[in-house]
Amino acid sequence: MLVERGRLVLTMDVDAWLATVAKIDVVRFLPVDAGIAVKSVNLPGDFHKDPADRMIVTTARMLAAPLVTRDEKIRAYPHVRTIW
């Protein structure tokens, strides 16, 4: 959606980009499971209501992984580590 709206520019189409990223050894794609979905509605502190952002943050918290984002709402949330 970000590509379609012009908010994210890639040097190739999305499918090719995802296939290229999947080849990077330290990157892995994970499905959203029931545990992530449930925990996303019970995040600590005050976080906005966007369900996709909540699942992204929950996944990062469960993996103890930092998020690479410029999203100010996510970066301002003190319960997840961000890079950028």
Legacy VTK file of the C-alpha trace (Angstrom):
# vtk DataFile Version 3.0
C-alpha trace
ASCII
DATASET POLYDATA
POINTS 84 float
0.000 0.000 0.000
2.870 2.390 0.737
4.324 1.753 -2.703
0.953 2.222 -4.368
0.454 5.511 -2.531
3.930 6.752 -3.389
5.057 6.849 0.245
7.687 4.148 -0.359
9.820 3.903 -3.484
11.439 0.588 -4.424
13.873 -0.102 -7.247
11.836 -3.153 -8.313
8.289 -4.436 -7.987
7.135 -5.538 -4.545
7.250 -9.294 -5.264
10.836 -9.084 -6.530
11.818 -6.894 -3.570
10.361 -9.353 -1.058
12.106 -12.274 -2.791
15.400 -10.377 -2.671
15.001 -9.482 1.003
14.093 -13.094 1.848
17.555 -14.154 0.653
19.281 -12.069 3.341
20.511 -14.434 6.057
19.520 -12.265 9.027
16.023 -11.511 7.727
13.065 -13.801 8.178
9.378 -13.422 7.530
7.033 -14.584 10.268
3.296 -15.165 10.100
0.991 -13.322 12.444
-0.397 -15.980 14.751
-3.148 -15.976 17.354
-0.688 -15.138 20.151
0.497 -12.003 18.378
-3.070 -10.981 17.569
-4.186 -11.361 21.200
-1.156 -9.584 22.666
-1.541 -6.721 20.200
-4.716 -5.591 21.952
-3.021 -5.614 25.362
0.130 -3.580 24.769
1.495 -1.827 27.864
1.168 1.914 28.183
-0.551 4.161 25.686
-0.300 3.195 22.018
-2.501 4.230 19.121
-5.266 1.992 17.740
-3.925 1.036 14.273
-4.183 -2.793 14.262
-1.320 -3.310 11.791
1.063 -1.141 13.837
-0.013 -2.936 17.005
0.805 -6.343 15.466
4.150 -5.079 14.162
5.091 -3.727 17.598
3.885 -6.888 19.342
5.934 -9.084 17.023
9.062 -7.004 17.670
8.473 -7.177 21.420
7.977 -10.959 21.348
11.234 -11.384 19.400
13.102 -8.726 21.410
13.967 -7.229 18.016
14.313 -3.555 17.123
12.098 -2.037 14.453
13.504 -0.045 11.566
10.927 2.684 11.089
10.478 6.376 10.657
6.908 6.169 11.984
6.841 8.749 14.765
4.026 7.036 16.669
5.987 3.793 16.863
9.265 5.585 17.618
7.600 7.480 20.491
6.294 4.279 22.068
8.709 3.495 24.920
7.950 -0.239 25.038
9.675 -1.155 21.748
13.189 -0.400 20.514
13.446 1.367 17.171
16.278 2.152 14.766
16.465 5.098 12.392
LINES 1 85
84 0 1 2 3 4 5 6 7 8 9 10 11 12 13 14 15 16 17 18 19 20 21 22 23 24 25 26 27 28 29 30 31 32 33 34 35 36 37 38 39 40 41 42 43 44 45 46 47 48 49 50 51 52 53 54 55 56 57 58 59 60 61 62 63 64 65 66 67 68 69 70 71 72 73 74 75 76 77 78 79 80 81 82 83
